[in-house]
Amino acid sequence: MPPADLASFHLTLLCVSLTSAVLAGLLLAIECYATAQVARRAPGVIAILLAGMGVATCWVRGAAWPAAGCFSLSALLLAAWPVSFEAARQHLQRLVMPKCVWAAVLVASMVAARYLAAHVLHSTGHEVAPQVVDLEDVPVRRTEALTDMGRPVALFHFKVHSTDAEVERFMQSAEKDHLQMIRLAESNPAANCHGWVFTGGRFGVRDGDIASLLSDNGYVAVDEPREGDLAIYTDGLKITHSGLVRLANRAAPILIESKWGPFGVYLHAVDKQPFAGTCKFYRSPRVGHLLVVRALADTADAAQMGPASRMISQR
């Protein structure tokens, strides 16, 4: 059953339970305080009214569950109605009296309503965000990047096996956990954070190539960053994330622009991102950060790039 239909089903059950409780209370009061003739006729009259409402609701588009609820209540009343007549009641046990029936329906309806209310809230609430996104690291076999020292840097793209909806819910969940940030661009599996910085978002660059890239391209660590400097996050000896300094005003927090894996591009404070590690800033005398990207002429060279690898991005 689709989620929307499931939510409608639970809501209908809740309404039926609450209506049953109201009708049971009403009929119980009629049994206690009204005349015997009124008490005998009341269930039948109400059952006919509910059946009429069910027929009318059938003509309303998307109201199949409410119509079913009306018919169910009508059937319940018709099933319980015979206990109001002496001839029919002789075939039942003495304890099965109208007062007992309506009291039992009242209790059962209230219990069911309490149980179903929780399901309605759960069904109509926000969908649970997935904790993982299924990714595949697919090497780009006929293209490579070069550092300023001529060192080749392998490139890749992400292949996302999760649905667009799952990716969006994953991103929104991560955004809730990391406040003080602005999404600048939507999800794009072409590049990761390093690829956003060093290839302009055209390709992905692996973590293991960043240290040699920084060395070959003349980057040095600086204590006071300027706009355009690199922000490199390191967890022990491992580089985990990179970005660009977009605001370095002493009177305001430093703001970093970075791509979060295959997902969106964000403007965020230094520590408001999901990757582990501490941030250091780097600067180079070269103009810009982009690597030279070239096509591989020899397909044998491309074959050395290695196979694709499956990974899971998780929170």
MILUM-167686 format. One record per residue: z, x, y of N, C-alpha, C in turn. Coordinates in steps of 0.05 Angstrom, whole numbers, padded with zeros to 5 digits, always signed. Atoms other than C-alpha are relative to their C-alpha. Example, Ala and Ser with C-alpha at 12.3 -4.5 7.8 and 13.67 -1.06 7.14 Angstrom:
2
+00000+00018-00024+00156+00246-00090+00000+00018+00024
-00001-00016-00024+00143+00273-00021+00014-00015+00022
This chain:
315
+00000+00017-00024+00000+00000+00000+00000+00018+00025
+00001-00017-00025-00020+00031+00068+00026-00003+00016
-00024+00002-00016+00037+00047+00116+00002-00024+00018
-00001+00023-00018+00018-00008+00165+00006-00025-00016
-00005+00023+00016+00017-00060+00109+00029+00000-00010
-00027-00003+00010+00083-00033+00082+00020-00008+00022
-00018+00007-00022+00116-00040+00150-00001-00030+00005
+00002+00029-00003+00089-00111+00157+00015-00015-00023
-00013+00012+00023+00114-00127+00087+00031+00000+00003
-00029-00002-00004+00184-00101+00102+00010-00018+00023
-00008+00017-00023+00186-00138+00169+00000-00029-00009
+00001+00028+00010+00165-00203+00134+00024-00006-00017
-00023+00004+00017+00219-00194+00081+00026-00003+00017
-00023+00001-00017+00270-00182+00136+00002-00028+00014
+00001+00026-00013+00248-00245+00174+00007-00023-00020
-00005+00021+00020+00249-00286+00109+00030+00000-00007
-00028-00002+00007+00319-00261+00093+00017-00012+00022
-00015+00011-00023+00345-00277+00163-00004-00031+00001
+00006+00029-00001+00311-00346+00162+00015-00014-00023
-00014+00011+00023+00340-00359+00093+00030-00003+00006
-00028+00002-00007+00409-00344+00119+00006-00023+00020
-00003+00022-00020+00399-00392+00178-00002-00027-00014
+00004+00025+00014+00372-00447+00133+00023-00006-00019
-00023+00004+00018+00428-00437+00082+00025-00009+00015
-00023+00008-00016+00480-00441+00136-00003-00029+00010
+00005+00027-00010+00447-00504+00165+00004-00020-00022
-00002+00019+00022+00442-00538+00097+00028-00002-00010
-00028+00000+00008+00513-00518+00080+00016-00018+00019
-00013+00017-00019+00536-00551+00144-00007-00029-00004
+00009+00028+00005+00495-00613+00129+00015-00011-00024
-00014+00009+00024+00527-00617+00060+00030-00007+00006
-00028+00003-00006+00596-00612+00090+00006-00023+00020
-00006+00018-00022+00589-00657+00151-00019-00024+00003
+00019+00022-00003+00528-00702+00145+00003-00020-00022
-00001+00021+00021+00518-00765+00104-00014+00010-00025
+00012-00007+00026+00497-00761+00031-00030-00003+00001
+00029+00005-00002+00429-00790+00048-00014+00022+00015
+00011-00021-00016+00415-00738+00102+00000+00026-00016
-00002-00025+00016+00439-00682+00055-00022+00001-00021
+00021+00000+00021+00390-00704+00001-00028+00004+00011
+00027-00002-00011+00330-00708+00047-00005+00026+00015
+00004-00024-00018+00342-00646+00090-00016+00022-00013
+00016-00022+00012+00316-00593+00040-00029-00007-00003
+00028+00008+00003+00252-00632+00026-00014+00000+00027
+00013+00000-00026+00238-00643+00100-00006+00028+00010
+00003-00027-00009+00249-00570+00117-00021+00015-00016
+00020-00012+00017+00207-00548+00057-00028-00008+00009
+00026+00010-00009+00149-00591+00081-00008+00013+00027
+00006-00014-00026+00154-00562+00152-00008+00029-00004
+00007-00028+00005+00154-00491+00125-00027+00003-00013
+00026-00001+00012+00094-00505+00081-00022-00005+00020
+00020+00005-00021+00057-00533+00141-00003+00024+00018
+00002-00025-00016+00074-00470+00181-00015+00021-00015
+00015-00020+00016+00048-00428+00123-00029-00005+00001
+00029+00007-00001-00018-00466+00122-00012+00008+00027
+00010-00006-00027-00025-00459+00198-00003+00031+00004
+00000-00029-00004-00008-00384+00195-00023+00013-00015
+00022-00011+00016-00062-00372+00142-00026+00004+00017
+00023-00002-00017-00114-00383+00197+00002+00022+00021
-00004-00022-00020-00085-00327+00240-00007+00026-00013
+00009-00025+00012-00118-00260+00228+00023+00020-00001
-00020-00020+00004-00072-00207+00200+00028-00012-00004
-00026+00013+00003-00016-00258+00187+00005-00008-00029
-00002+00008+00028-00020-00259+00111+00029+00001-00009
-00028-00003+00009+00051-00234+00101+00018-00022+00012
-00016+00023-00011+00083-00285+00150-00006-00026-00015
+00007+00025+00015+00045-00341+00114+00014+00000-00027
-00013-00002+00026+00071-00316+00048+00030-00004+00002
-00029+00005-00004+00141-00316+00076+00007-00029+00003
-00004+00029-00004+00135-00388+00098-00002-00015-00027
+00003+00013+00026+00110-00409+00029+00023+00007-00018
-00022-00008+00017+00165-00370-00005+00025-00015+00007
-00023+00015-00008+00219-00404+00036-00003-00029-00008
+00005+00028+00009+00187-00472+00022+00005-00003-00030
-00004+00001+00028+00186-00457-00052+00029+00002-00008
-00029-00003+00005+00259-00435-00050+00014-00027+00005
-00013+00025-00006+00280-00500-00018-00007-00022-00020
+00008+00020+00020+00239-00542-00066+00013+00005-00027
-00013-00006+00025+00270-00505-00125+00029-00008+00001
-00028+00006-00002+00340-00517-00099+00005-00030+00006
-00003+00027-00008+00327-00588-00076+00011-00019-00022
-00009+00019+00021+00338-00623-00144+00030-00002-00003
-00029+00002+00004+00412-00606-00143+00013-00020+00019
-00010+00021-00018+00419-00657-00087+00001-00028-00013
+00002+00026+00013+00404-00713-00136+00017-00001-00025
-00019+00003+00022+00454-00738-00187-00014+00003-00027
+00014-00001+00026+00402-00747-00243-00007+00028-00008
+00007-00027+00006+00378-00676-00237+00024+00018-00004
-00024-00017+00001+00447-00647-00228+00015-00003-00026
-00014+00004+00025+00471-00676-00294-00009+00020-00021
+00010-00020+00018+00428-00625-00329+00009+00029+00007
-00010-00026-00009+00462-00568-00292+00030+00002-00005
-00029-00003+00003+00531-00540-00299+00014-00011+00024
-00015+00013-00022+00585-00571-00257+00003+00018+00024
-00004-00019-00023+00593-00509-00214-00025+00003+00017
+00025-00003-00015+00520-00511-00193-00003-00024+00018
+00001+00021-00020+00531-00557-00134-00014+00009+00025
+00015-00008-00024+00492-00558-00068+00016+00020+00017
-00016-00018-00016+00550-00524-00032-00001+00028-00011
+00000-00026+00013+00551-00468-00083-00028+00014+00003
+00027-00011-00002+00475-00459-00080-00004+00011+00028
+00005-00009-00028+00472-00455-00004+00018+00023+00007
-00018-00022-00005+00532-00409-00002-00011+00026-00013
+00012-00023+00013+00499-00363-00053-00024+00010+00014
+00024-00008-00015+00433-00363-00015+00008+00013+00026
-00009-00012-00025+00471-00348+00049+00009+00029-00004
-00010-00027+00006+00506-00288+00019-00023+00019-00007
+00023-00017+00009+00443-00262-00016-00018+00007+00023
+00018-00004-00023+00402-00270+00048+00011+00021+00019
-00013-00019-00018+00452-00232+00090-00001+00029-00011
+00000-00026+00013+00456-00175+00040-00029+00012+00001
+00027-00009+00000+00380-00171+00034-00009+00007+00029
+00007-00006-00027+00372-00173+00110+00011+00027+00009
-00013-00025-00007+00420-00115+00118-00016+00023-00013
+00014-00021+00014+00382-00074+00066-00028+00004+00011
+00027-00001-00009+00313-00091+00092-00002+00010+00029
+00001-00009-00028+00330-00076+00165-00003+00030+00001
+00003-00029+00001+00337-00002+00147-00028+00008-00007
+00027-00006+00007+00269-00003+00114-00020-00006+00022
+00018+00007-00022+00236-00037+00173+00001+00022+00021
-00003-00021-00020+00264+00016+00221-00014+00025-00010
+00013-00024+00011+00240+00071+00174-00030-00003+00000
+00029+00003+00002+00171+00041+00164-00014-00001+00027
+00012+00002-00026+00158+00027+00237+00006+00024+00018
-00007-00023-00016+00187+00092+00262-00022+00021-00001
+00020-00021+00000+00150+00158+00273-00003+00011-00028
+00005-00012+00025+00118+00189+00213+00014+00027-00001
-00014-00025+00003+00155+00249+00185-00021+00022+00001
+00018-00022-00004+00121+00313+00207+00000+00017-00025
+00001-00018+00023+00096+00357+00150+00013+00027+00007
-00013-00026-00004+00137+00421+00142-00018+00024-00005
+00019-00021+00006+00077+00461+00118-00028-00009+00006
+00029+00005-00003+00003+00466+00133-00015+00020-00018
+00015-00016+00020-00045+00492+00079-00023+00014+00014
+00020-00017-00014-00087+00550+00107-00013+00019-00020
+00014-00021+00015-00137+00599+00079-00011+00020+00020
+00010-00022-00016-00152+00667+00109-00027+00008-00011
+00027-00005+00010-00227+00675+00103-00012+00023+00016
+00011-00023-00014-00255+00744+00121-00028-00006+00011
+00027+00001-00012-00316+00749+00167-00014+00024-00010
+00010-00023+00016-00359+00793+00123-00022+00015+00014
+00023-00014-00013-00417+00811+00169+00006+00008+00028
-00007-00007-00028-00379+00825+00233+00027+00015-00001
-00025-00014-00002-00325+00874+00252+00005+00008+00030
-00007-00009-00027-00289+00897+00315+00006+00030-00001
-00005-00029-00002-00280+00969+00339+00020+00005+00022
-00017-00010-00021-00223+01002+00376-00014+00020+00018
+00012-00020-00018-00237+01051+00433-00005+00027-00014
+00003-00025+00015-00230+01107+00382-00020-00004-00023
+00020+00004+00020-00283+01076+00337+00012-00010-00027
-00012+00009+00025-00233+01050+00285-00009-00029-00005
+00008+00028+00006-00260+00987+00250+00024-00018-00004
-00021+00021+00003-00217+00924+00253-00013-00024-00014
+00011+00022+00015-00230+00871+00201+00007-00027+00014
-00003+00025-00014-00238+00800+00227+00001-00023-00021
-00001+00023+00019-00226+00732+00195+00001-00026+00016
-00004+00027-00011-00225+00657+00208+00020-00014-00018
-00016+00017+00016-00175+00606+00184-00017-00023-00011
+00010+00025+00011-00196+00550+00138+00024-00018-00005
-00023+00018+00002-00148+00492+00144-00006-00022-00020
+00004+00019+00021-00141+00449+00082+00015-00026+00006
-00014+00024-00008-00092+00400+00114-00017-00017+00018
+00015+00018-00017-00118+00339+00151+00006+00005+00030
-00004-00002-00029-00126+00337+00227+00026-00013+00008
-00024+00014-00007-00070+00286+00230+00025+00016-00008
-00023-00016+00009-00023+00331+00190+00004+00024+00018
-00002-00023-00019-00039+00390+00235+00012-00008+00026
-00011+00010-00026-00026+00349+00298+00029-00006-00002
-00029+00006+00003+00041+00324+00271+00016+00025-00003
-00013-00026+00003+00059+00395+00251+00004+00013+00028
-00001-00011-00027+00043+00419+00322+00020-00014+00017
-00019+00015-00016+00082+00363+00355+00029+00005-00008
-00027-00006+00010+00142+00378+00311+00009+00027+00010
-00007-00026-00010+00140+00451+00330+00005+00000+00030
-00004+00002-00028+00134+00433+00403+00027-00012+00007
-00027+00012-00005+00197+00390+00399+00022+00021-00004
-00020-00020+00005+00234+00450+00372+00000+00023+00020
+00002-00022-00019+00210+00497+00427-00008-00012+00027
+00005+00012-00026+00218+00467+00496-00009+00021+00020
+00009-00017-00022+00196+00497+00562-00027+00014-00007
+00027-00010+00005+00123+00505+00541-00020-00022+00006
+00021+00018-00007+00057+00473+00558-00024+00006-00019
+00023-00005+00017-00001+00464+00509-00025+00002+00018
+00023-00005-00016-00063+00493+00542-00027-00006-00014
+00024+00005+00016-00114+00485+00486+00008-00011-00027
-00006+00013+00026-00118+00446+00421-00004+00019-00023
+00003-00016+00024-00118+00472+00350-00028+00010-00004
+00027-00012+00005-00175+00520+00333+00004+00021-00021
-00004-00019+00022-00179+00556+00266-00016+00025+00002
+00016-00024-00002-00227+00608+00292+00017+00026+00003
-00015-00024-00007-00172+00656+00315+00030-00005-00003
-00029+00001-00001-00098+00672+00312+00008+00011+00027
-00010-00009-00026-00054+00699+00368-00013+00027+00008
+00012-00025-00006-00082+00770+00363-00030-00003+00007
+00028+00005-00005-00153+00744+00360-00005-00013+00027
+00002+00012-00027-00140+00703+00423+00000+00021+00021
-00003-00021-00020-00120+00766+00460-00023+00020-00001
+00018-00023+00002-00168+00818+00432-00029-00008-00006
+00028+00008+00004-00231+00777+00415-00007-00025+00016
+00005+00023-00017-00226+00721+00466+00000-00026-00015
-00002+00024+00016-00210+00670+00412-00023-00004-00019
+00023+00003+00018-00273+00683+00371+00007+00005-00029
-00007-00008+00027-00240+00714+00310+00030+00003-00002
-00028-00007+00005-00173+00727+00278+00002+00030-00005
-00006-00029+00005-00142+00797+00276+00027+00001-00014
-00025+00000+00016-00088+00813+00225+00022+00017+00013
-00023-00014-00011-00018+00836+00242-00001+00030-00005
-00001-00028+00007-00026+00902+00206-00019+00018+00016
+00019-00016-00016-00083+00925+00252+00009+00004+00029
-00007+00000-00029-00046+00916+00318+00012+00026+00009
-00013-00026-00008-00004+00980+00318-00021+00021+00006
+00021-00020-00004-00066+01025+00310-00018-00008+00023
+00016+00009-00023-00104+00982+00360+00013+00008+00026
-00015-00006-00024-00050+00992+00412-00002+00030+00006
+00002-00029-00003-00051+01067+00400-00028+00009+00008
+00028-00008-00006-00127+01075+00400-00009-00008+00028
+00009+00010-00026-00135+01034+00464+00018+00008+00023
-00016-00012-00022-00083+01072+00504+00022-00017+00011
-00021+00017-00010-00029+01019+00510+00027+00016-00001
-00026-00012-00001+00040+01043+00531+00020-00023+00008
-00020+00020-00006+00105+01003+00535+00009+00002+00029
-00009+00000-00028+00128+00982+00605+00025-00018+00001
-00024+00016-00002+00195+00955+00627-00004-00024+00019
+00005+00021-00019+00170+00912+00685-00029-00010-00003
+00028+00009+00005+00109+00871+00664-00013-00011+00025
+00016+00012-00021+00053+00850+00709-00019-00021-00013
+00018+00020+00010+00005+00792+00703-00024+00014-00014
+00022-00012+00016-00047+00810+00649+00009+00020-00020
-00010-00018+00020-00002+00856+00609+00002-00014-00027
-00003+00011+00027+00006+00847+00534+00030-00005-00005
-00027+00006+00010+00068+00814+00504-00002+00002-00030
+00001-00005+00029+00079+00841+00433+00027-00005-00012
-00025+00007+00013+00132+00812+00388+00002+00016-00026
-00004-00018+00023+00161+00859+00335+00026-00008-00014
-00023+00006+00017+00209+00842+00278+00004+00025-00018
-00003-00025+00014+00234+00910+00255-00025+00017+00005
+00024-00016-00004+00171+00951+00243-00025-00017-00001
+00023+00018+00004+00126+00890+00234-00006-00015+00026
+00009+00015-00024+00086+00861+00292-00006-00029-00010
+00002+00028+00009+00090+00785+00287-00016-00018+00018
+00013+00019-00019+00058+00756+00350-00008+00016+00024
+00009-00013-00024+00021+00774+00413-00009-00022+00020
+00009+00018-00022+00004+00742+00480-00006+00015+00025
+00006-00012-00026-00014+00754+00552+00020-00010+00021
-00018+00007-00022+00033+00755+00612-00016-00014+00021
+00014+00015-00020+00011+00701+00659+00016-00003+00026
-00016+00001-00024+00069+00700+00708+00023+00021-00003
-00021-00021+00001+00114+00760+00723+00011+00003+00028
-00013+00001-00026+00151+00741+00786+00030+00004-00003
-00029-00005+00003+00221+00769+00794+00017-00024+00007
-00015+00024-00008+00242+00703+00825-00003-00023-00020
+00005+00021+00020+00219+00663+00764-00001+00012-00028
+00002-00010+00027+00220+00669+00688-00028+00010-00006
+00026-00010+00009+00164+00710+00656-00013-00021-00019
+00014+00020+00016+00112+00663+00626-00022+00014-00016
+00019-00012+00019+00068+00682+00566-00020-00021-00009
+00021+00017+00012+00002+00652+00544-00006+00011-00028
+00005-00009+00027-00006+00656+00468-00010-00023-00017
+00010+00019+00020-00041+00622+00410+00019+00001-00024
-00019+00001+00022+00005+00599+00355-00015-00003-00027
+00016+00000+00025-00033+00619+00292-00026-00015+00004
+00025+00015-00002-00091+00571+00279+00003-00025+00018
-00006+00025-00014-00058+00518+00323-00007+00003+00030
+00007+00001-00028-00057+00508+00398+00007+00026+00015
-00007-00022-00018-00053+00556+00457+00021-00011+00020
-00022+00010-00015+00011+00551+00497+00008+00019+00023
-00013-00015-00021+00042+00574+00562+00030-00004-00003
-00028+00003+00007+00115+00588+00548+00017+00023+00010
-00018-00021-00007+00176+00628+00566+00000+00021-00023
+00002-00022+00019+00185+00694+00530+00011-00007-00028
-00013+00005+00025+00232+00668+00477-00005-00029-00010
+00005+00027+00008+00204+00597+00471-00026-00002-00016
+00023+00001+00019+00155+00607+00413+00011+00003-00028
-00011+00003+00027+00162+00600+00337+00000+00026-00016
+00003-00024+00016+00150+00672+00315+00025+00018+00003
-00024-00017+00000+00206+00721+00297-00006+00026+00016
+00002-00027-00013+00219+00786+00334+00007+00000+00029
-00006-00004-00028+00235+00814+00402-00026+00008+00014
+00024-00003-00016+00184+00819+00458+00001+00026+00016
+00004-00023-00017+00159+00884+00490-00027-00003+00014
+00024+00003-00016+00106+00891+00543-00015+00026+00000
+00018-00023+00002+00046+00938+00541-00022-00002+00021
+00021-00001-00020-00005+00961+00591-00019+00023-00007
+00020-00021+00006-00069+01002+00585-00018+00004+00025
+00018-00004-00023-00115+01035+00637-00027-00012-00004
+00026+00012+00004-00175+01002+00605-00003-00027+00014
+00005+00026-00014-00207+00941+00637-00001-00022-00022
-00001+00022+00020-00187+00879+00597+00010+00009-00027
-00012-00005+00026-00163+00874+00526-00020-00003-00023
+00018+00008+00021-00226+00854+00488-00011+00024-00015
+00012-00020+00017-00251+00896+00430-00031-00003+00000
+00029+00002+00005-00324+00913+00418-00004-00013-00027
+00006+00014+00025-00350+00866+00364-00029+00005-00007
+00027-00006+00008-00411+00886+00325-00006-00013-00027
+00009+00010+00026-00452+00858+00267-00004+00023-00019
+00003-00020+00021-00452+00897+00202-00029-00002-00011
+00028+00001+00009-00523+00917+00184-00002+00002-00030
+00001-00004+00029-00507+00937+00112+00018-00020-00013
-00016+00020+00014-00485+00881+00068+00021+00012-00019
-00019-00014+00017-00450+00932+00023+00026+00005+00015
-00024-00003-00017-00402+00946+00081+00015-00026+00002
-00012+00026-00003-00390+00872+00088+00015-00007-00026
-00013+00007+00025-00371+00867+00014+00027+00013-00002
-00026-00013+00001-00312+00914+00027+00021-00014+00015
-00019+00014-00016-00278+00864+00071+00022-00014-00016
-00021+00011+00017-00240+00834+00012-00003-00030-00002
+00003+00029+00005-00232+00763-00014+00018-00016+00019
-00017+00018-00015-00203+00703+00021+00027-00002-00013
-00028+00004+00011-00128+00691+00014+00011-00025+00010
-00012+00026-00006-00092+00625+00013+00028+00005+00011
-00026-00003-00012-00029+00618+00056+00011-00027+00008
-00013+00025-00009+00020+00565+00078+00015+00006+00026
-00014-00002-00025+00042+00559+00150+00023-00020-00001
-00022+00018+00003+00112+00530+00150+00020+00005+00022
-00020-00002-00021+00170+00516+00196+00027+00005-00014
